[in-house]
């Protein structure tokens, strides 16, 4: 754990009010979980982000941990497996071929869990795809109104989210796909929030959610869904990002790290030269 703490302390932690942001290190976060539900974002292939998550899980000892990366079936399959055994956990979770970065990056988090129950929040791909045609509310089901999915987004917000989806996909998406991409994102955020609430109800909390930093967005992500569905609980959002956070990062706290080396993600969208 010393290595984890050292690496975590080396990153830059920006926090405070949006108007008066301050800079500190990992030790400045509280010794205990700061809310009923704490959402710790990541860039999925950045090893430093997973070490940060592992450090905070070890420090806060949550009653449950929810993973974006796991379905409920995968989470259940890990019951009784030695969480310190990297190979056994990877096999139990059926991680290989899942589409996520190597399990090596995530293992420090699982190793830090202690006996906390693991919850899987992921929807299967077929369910997410249905949102493109049917809309998020129809796919989500009976509690769609509770999580705000029956309410259309204001036109300006819908346009902003579509623009973000286009930018995230290197400008290569057909414009007619964008409303479906937004619907799918809303569906997933609400599903992750629903699982976090189930974990809180069943364990008493605190609950930590491991997810991408986009889902940790207070204005659009899991925190926004929780604010609608369960305004009486406390929620704390930590975003991990690479580079300039901008003037008003949408998190309670945000951590800025150096970018991890990676291939150009837009290369796959490039048209072959003629």
Secondary structure as UniProt FT lines:
FT   HELIX           2..10
FT   STRAND          12..16
FT   TURN            19..20
FT   STRAND          21..24
FT   HELIX           26..28
FT   STRAND          37..40
FT   TURN            44..45
FT   HELIX           47..60
FT   STRAND          64..67
FT   TURN            68..69
FT   HELIX           72..77
FT   TURN            78..80
FT   TURN            83..84
FT   HELIX           86..92
FT   TURN            93..94
FT   TURN            96..97
FT   HELIX           103..111
FT   TURN            114..115
FT   STRAND          117..120
FT   HELIX           125..134
FT   HELIX           136..140
FT   TURN            142..150
FT   HELIX           155..168
FT   TURN            169..171
FT   HELIX           175..177
FT   HELIX           178..203
FT   STRAND          207..210
FT   TURN            213..216
FT   TURN            218..220
FT   HELIX           222..229
FT   TURN            231..232
FT   STRAND          235..242
FT   STRAND          253..257
FT   TURN            265..266
FT   HELIX           267..269
//
